């Protein structure tokens, strides 16, 4: 853009009499050209994303399936829109004013270059691409979750022996998400864990009050669970789970995880569990609570959504007796040991 402007600048500053007479016309043409260029570029971005916003006469492009569009391309387009809005357009505007004086022209030969309009256009497109990326990743992970919860017969589930394999597949997808986001968006994803998140989950569950509650009668358990669910609903009213998505690694990853956990909750509500099935959900969610902390900037919301999944399984269980904390800790620590054995360099 700048190189092109310099060429026009040299052209209109020439001493040729004809060019002097056409100066205003050329300036108008240049500004009109930039306005049209940025508008068409935005349209091309939408075609590349697999979601053209215009009725272009290109059936092969318009019929492009979303799942055939690389997700990383969509995320790159979102960030490119931010760059154009915040850097490119202001620079072009500055250069236009510098080269052509920004003087008062009638613009009778065409519309002027309107920076505000172009900035609004790319701000809107950037947000659409960002949400499109989040939806693509969420749909892919949700398919995995749906398969997990529709395949087994939960009413005949066997006693849990270990964290289910679907957790490994889920974490693999999340790592792929993290890898893509780190290439494009600013911000640090992995953070130092808190002192109570070093691998053992004992500190968050194995306390005298909790153990005493778990050792009571089934009737008392049901009453306690009802109270916990009621308090959780009250807490949800105060907690803002879904906040505005920002162009940062943490925000995008957290949003995808929150949407996936809400989908997971809905899948659980469609099943009926025996005691062992409920305990398997309890074990998997508790392990995820430990594993997902390093990826998000909103641990409280993620923990709450995981608990909601567990509560949903409890409500759909015929005999909802949870695993005792020592057993839960043993199974989780066994899983962590296996992961560490496969990845010796993992902290």
C-alpha positions as CSV (number, residue, x, y, z in Angstrom):
1,X,0.0,0.0,0.0
2,X,2.7,2.5,1.0
3,X,4.8,1.7,-2.1
4,X,1.8,2.3,-4.3
5,X,1.1,5.6,-2.6
6,X,4.6,6.7,-3.2
7,X,4.3,6.0,-6.9
8,X,1.1,8.1,-7.1
9,X,2.7,10.8,-5.1
10,X,5.6,11.1,-7.6
11,X,3.1,11.0,-10.4
12,X,0.8,13.9,-9.2
13,X,3.8,16.0,-8.2
14,X,5.2,16.0,-11.8
15,X,5.2,19.2,-13.8
16,X,3.3,17.8,-16.7
17,X,0.5,20.2,-17.4
18,X,-2.1,17.4,-18.1
19,X,-1.3,15.7,-14.7
20,X,-1.7,19.0,-12.9
21,X,-5.2,19.4,-14.3
22,X,-6.0,15.8,-13.3
23,X,-4.5,16.0,-9.8
24,X,-7.8,16.2,-7.9
25,X,-9.2,13.4,-10.1
26,X,-6.2,11.1,-9.5
27,X,-6.3,11.7,-5.7
28,X,-10.0,10.8,-5.7
29,X,-9.3,7.7,-7.7
30,X,-6.6,6.7,-5.3
31,X,-8.8,7.1,-2.3
32,X,-11.6,5.3,-4.0
33,X,-9.3,2.5,-4.9
34,X,-8.1,2.0,-1.3
35,X,-11.7,2.0,-0.1
36,X,-12.7,-0.7,-2.6
37,X,-9.5,-2.7,-2.0
38,X,-10.0,-3.1,1.7
39,X,-13.7,-3.9,1.2
40,X,-12.9,-6.7,-1.4
41,X,-10.1,-8.0,0.8
42,X,-12.6,-8.4,3.6
43,X,-14.9,-10.4,1.3
44,X,-12.0,-12.6,0.2
45,X,-11.2,-13.3,3.9
46,X,-14.7,-14.6,4.4
47,X,-14.4,-16.8,1.4
48,X,-11.1,-18.2,2.7
49,X,-12.8,-18.9,6.1
50,X,-15.3,-21.2,4.3
51,X,-18.2,-18.8,5.2
52,X,-18.5,-16.2,2.4
53,X,-20.9,-13.4,3.4
54,X,-21.7,-12.5,-0.2
55,X,-23.5,-14.4,-2.9
56,X,-20.4,-14.8,-5.1
57,X,-20.9,-16.7,-8.4
58,X,-18.3,-19.3,-7.3
59,X,-20.1,-22.4,-6.2
60,X,-16.9,-24.3,-5.5
61,X,-15.9,-21.6,-2.9
62,X,-19.4,-20.9,-1.5
63,X,-20.1,-24.6,-1.0
64,X,-16.8,-25.1,0.9
65,X,-17.5,-27.2,4.0
66,X,-16.4,-25.6,7.3
67,X,-14.7,-28.8,8.4
68,X,-12.5,-28.7,5.3
69,X,-11.2,-25.2,6.3
70,X,-8.0,-25.4,8.4
71,X,-8.9,-24.0,11.8
72,X,-5.6,-22.3,12.2
73,X,-6.3,-20.4,8.9
74,X,-9.5,-19.0,10.5
75,X,-7.7,-17.9,13.6
76,X,-5.0,-16.3,11.5
77,X,-7.6,-14.3,9.6
78,X,-9.1,-13.1,12.9
79,X,-5.7,-11.8,14.0
80,X,-5.0,-10.4,10.6
81,X,-8.2,-8.3,10.8
82,X,-7.0,-6.9,14.1
83,X,-3.7,-6.0,12.5
84,X,-5.4,-4.3,9.5
85,X,-7.7,-2.4,11.9
86,X,-5.1,-1.3,14.4
87,X,-2.0,-0.9,12.2
88,X,-2.6,-0.9,8.4
89,X,-5.6,1.4,8.1
90,X,-4.1,4.1,10.4
91,X,-0.8,4.0,8.5
92,X,-2.5,4.3,5.1
93,X,-4.6,7.2,6.5
94,X,-1.5,8.9,7.7
95,X,0.3,8.4,4.4
96,X,-2.7,9.7,2.4
97,X,-2.7,12.8,4.4
98,X,1.1,13.2,4.1
99,X,1.3,12.6,0.3
100,X,-1.9,14.4,-0.8
101,X,-2.2,17.0,2.0
102,X,-5.6,15.7,3.1
103,X,-7.0,18.8,1.5
104,X,-10.6,19.5,0.9
105,X,-11.7,17.7,-2.2
106,X,-15.2,17.5,-3.7
107,X,-14.9,13.7,-4.3
108,X,-17.2,14.2,-7.2
109,X,-15.5,11.3,-9.0
110,X,-16.0,8.7,-6.4
111,X,-16.3,8.0,-2.6
112,X,-13.4,9.0,-0.4
113,X,-11.3,6.6,1.7
114,X,-13.2,6.4,5.0
115,X,-10.9,4.9,7.7
116,X,-13.6,4.7,10.4
117,X,-15.8,2.6,8.1
118,X,-13.0,0.2,7.1
119,X,-11.9,-0.2,10.8
120,X,-15.5,-1.1,11.8
121,X,-15.6,-3.5,9.0
122,X,-12.5,-5.4,10.0
123,X,-13.4,-5.2,13.7
124,X,-16.6,-6.9,13.0
125,X,-15.0,-9.5,10.7
126,X,-12.3,-10.2,13.2
127,X,-14.8,-11.0,15.9
128,X,-16.8,-13.2,13.5
129,X,-13.6,-15.2,12.6
130,X,-12.6,-15.6,16.2
131,X,-16.1,-17.0,17.2
132,X,-16.0,-19.1,14.0
133,X,-12.7,-20.6,15.2
134,X,-14.1,-21.3,18.7
135,X,-17.2,-22.9,17.2
136,X,-15.1,-25.1,14.9
137,X,-12.9,-26.4,17.8
138,X,-15.9,-26.8,20.1
139,X,-17.7,-28.9,17.5
140,X,-14.8,-31.1,16.9
141,X,-14.3,-31.8,20.6
142,X,-18.0,-32.2,21.2
143,X,-18.1,-35.0,18.6
144,X,-15.5,-36.8,20.7
145,X,-17.5,-36.3,23.9
146,X,-20.8,-37.4,22.2
147,X,-19.2,-40.6,21.1
148,X,-17.9,-41.3,24.5
149,X,-21.3,-40.9,26.2
150,X,-23.4,-42.7,23.6
151,X,-21.2,-45.8,23.1
152,X,-21.3,-47.6,26.5
153,X,-24.3,-48.9,28.3
154,X,-24.1,-46.8,31.4
155,X,-26.7,-48.7,33.3
156,X,-24.4,-51.8,33.2
157,X,-21.1,-50.0,33.7
158,X,-18.4,-51.9,35.6
159,X,-16.6,-50.6,38.7
160,X,-14.1,-47.9,37.7
161,X,-10.5,-49.2,37.6
162,X,-8.8,-46.2,36.1
163,X,-9.4,-42.8,34.4
164,X,-11.2,-43.5,31.1
165,X,-9.2,-43.3,27.8
166,X,-11.5,-40.6,26.6
167,X,-9.8,-38.2,29.0
168,X,-6.5,-38.8,27.2
169,X,-8.2,-38.1,23.8
170,X,-9.8,-35.0,25.2
171,X,-6.4,-33.7,26.6
172,X,-4.8,-34.5,23.2
173,X,-7.4,-32.3,21.4
174,X,-6.9,-29.5,24.0
175,X,-3.1,-29.7,23.5
176,X,-3.7,-29.3,19.7
177,X,-5.9,-26.3,20.4
178,X,-3.1,-24.8,22.6
179,X,-0.5,-25.4,20.0
180,X,-2.6,-23.5,17.3
181,X,-3.5,-20.6,19.6
182,X,0.1,-20.1,20.7
183,X,1.2,-19.7,17.1
184,X,-1.2,-16.8,16.4
185,X,-2.4,-15.1,19.5
186,X,-0.5,-13.2,22.2
187,X,-0.4,-14.2,25.9
188,X,1.2,-17.0,27.9
189,X,-0.9,-20.1,28.2
190,X,1.0,-22.3,30.7
191,X,1.2,-20.8,34.2
192,X,2.8,-21.9,37.5
193,X,0.5,-24.2,39.3
194,X,-0.8,-23.3,42.8
195,X,0.8,-25.1,45.7
196,X,-2.3,-27.4,46.0
197,X,-2.1,-28.6,42.3
198,X,1.2,-30.5,42.3
199,X,-0.3,-33.8,41.3
200,X,-2.1,-34.9,44.5
201,X,-5.7,-34.0,44.9
202,X,-5.9,-34.9,48.5
203,X,-5.8,-31.3,49.8
204,X,-8.9,-30.4,47.8
205,X,-11.0,-33.3,49.0
206,X,-9.5,-35.3,51.8
207,X,-10.5,-33.2,54.7
208,X,-12.3,-34.4,57.9
209,X,-15.6,-32.6,57.1
210,X,-15.8,-34.1,53.6
211,X,-14.9,-37.6,54.8
212,X,-17.4,-37.5,57.6
213,X,-20.1,-36.5,55.1
214,X,-19.2,-39.4,52.8
215,X,-19.4,-41.9,55.6
216,X,-23.0,-41.0,56.5
217,X,-26.1,-43.0,55.5
218,X,-27.4,-42.9,51.9
219,X,-30.4,-40.8,53.0
220,X,-28.1,-38.2,54.5
221,X,-25.9,-38.3,51.4
222,X,-28.9,-37.5,49.2
223,X,-29.8,-34.6,51.5
224,X,-26.3,-33.2,51.4
225,X,-26.1,-33.6,47.7
226,X,-29.3,-31.7,47.3
227,X,-28.0,-28.9,49.4
228,X,-24.7,-28.8,47.4
229,X,-26.7,-28.6,44.2
230,X,-28.9,-25.9,45.5
231,X,-25.8,-23.9,46.7
232,X,-24.2,-24.5,43.3
233,X,-27.2,-23.0,41.5
234,X,-27.1,-20.0,43.7
235,X,-23.4,-19.6,43.1
236,X,-24.0,-19.9,39.3
237,X,-26.3,-16.9,39.5
238,X,-23.4,-14.8,40.9
239,X,-20.7,-16.2,38.6
240,X,-20.3,-15.0,35.1
241,X,-19.3,-18.1,33.2
242,X,-19.1,-16.8,29.7
243,X,-17.4,-13.5,29.4
244,X,-16.4,-11.5,26.3
245,X,-13.9,-13.4,24.1
246,X,-10.6,-11.5,23.8
247,X,-7.8,-11.9,21.3
248,X,-5.6,-13.8,23.8
249,X,-4.5,-17.4,24.3
250,X,-6.1,-17.7,27.7
251,X,-9.5,-16.3,26.6
252,X,-9.9,-18.4,23.5
253,X,-8.8,-21.6,25.3
254,X,-11.0,-21.0,28.3
255,X,-14.0,-20.3,26.1
256,X,-13.6,-23.5,24.1
257,X,-13.3,-25.5,27.3
258,X,-16.3,-23.9,28.9
259,X,-18.5,-24.6,25.8
260,X,-17.2,-28.2,25.7
261,X,-18.0,-28.8,29.4
262,X,-21.5,-27.4,28.9
263,X,-21.9,-29.9,26.0
264,X,-20.6,-32.6,28.2
265,X,-23.2,-31.7,30.9
266,X,-26.0,-32.1,28.3
267,X,-24.7,-35.4,27.1
268,X,-24.6,-36.7,30.7
269,X,-28.2,-35.6,31.2
270,X,-29.3,-37.9,28.4
271,X,-28.0,-41.0,30.1
272,X,-29.0,-43.2,33.0
273,X,-26.2,-44.4,35.3
274,X,-25.7,-47.2,37.7
275,X,-23.5,-46.6,40.8
276,X,-20.3,-47.6,38.9
277,X,-21.1,-45.4,35.9
278,X,-21.6,-42.4,38.2
279,X,-18.3,-43.1,40.0
280,X,-16.5,-43.3,36.6
281,X,-17.8,-39.8,35.8
282,X,-16.8,-38.6,39.2
283,X,-13.2,-40.0,38.7
284,X,-12.9,-38.6,35.2
285,X,-14.1,-35.1,36.2
286,X,-11.8,-35.0,39.2
287,X,-8.8,-35.9,37.1
288,X,-9.8,-33.2,34.5
289,X,-10.0,-30.6,37.3
290,X,-6.4,-31.2,38.0
291,X,-5.3,-31.4,34.4
292,X,-7.1,-28.4,33.0
293,X,-5.8,-25.8,35.5
294,X,-2.7,-25.0,33.6
295,X,-4.6,-24.2,30.4
296,X,-7.1,-21.6,31.7
297,X,-7.3,-18.2,33.2
298,X,-10.6,-18.9,35.0
299,X,-10.1,-21.9,37.2
300,X,-13.2,-21.2,39.3
301,X,-15.5,-21.3,36.3
302,X,-13.9,-24.5,34.9
303,X,-14.1,-26.2,38.3
304,X,-17.7,-25.2,38.6
305,X,-18.6,-26.6,35.2
306,X,-16.8,-29.9,36.0
307,X,-18.9,-30.1,39.2
308,X,-22.0,-29.4,37.2
309,X,-21.2,-32.4,35.0
310,X,-20.7,-34.5,38.2
311,X,-24.0,-33.2,39.6
312,X,-25.8,-34.1,36.3
313,X,-24.5,-37.7,36.6
314,X,-25.6,-37.8,40.2
315,X,-29.1,-36.7,39.2
316,X,-29.3,-39.4,36.5
317,X,-27.9,-42.2,38.7
318,X,-30.1,-44.9,40.3
319,X,-27.7,-45.3,43.2
320,X,-25.5,-42.2,43.5
321,X,-22.9,-43.2,46.0
322,X,-19.6,-41.5,45.3
323,X,-16.1,-43.0,45.5
324,X,-14.4,-42.6,48.8
325,X,-11.6,-39.9,48.8
326,X,-8.7,-42.4,49.4
327,X,-9.8,-44.6,46.4
328,X,-10.3,-41.5,44.3
329,X,-6.8,-40.3,45.1
330,X,-5.3,-43.7,44.5
331,X,-6.8,-43.9,41.0
332,X,-5.9,-40.4,40.1
333,X,-2.3,-40.7,41.3
334,X,-2.0,-44.0,39.3
335,X,-3.0,-42.1,36.2
336,X,-0.6,-39.3,36.9
337,X,2.2,-41.9,37.4
338,X,1.4,-43.5,34.0
339,X,1.5,-40.1,32.3
340,X,4.8,-39.2,33.9
341,X,6.2,-42.6,32.9
342,X,5.3,-41.8,29.3
343,X,6.6,-38.3,29.5
344,X,9.7,-38.3,31.9
345,X,10.3,-34.6,31.2
346,X,6.8,-33.6,32.5
347,X,6.8,-31.6,35.7
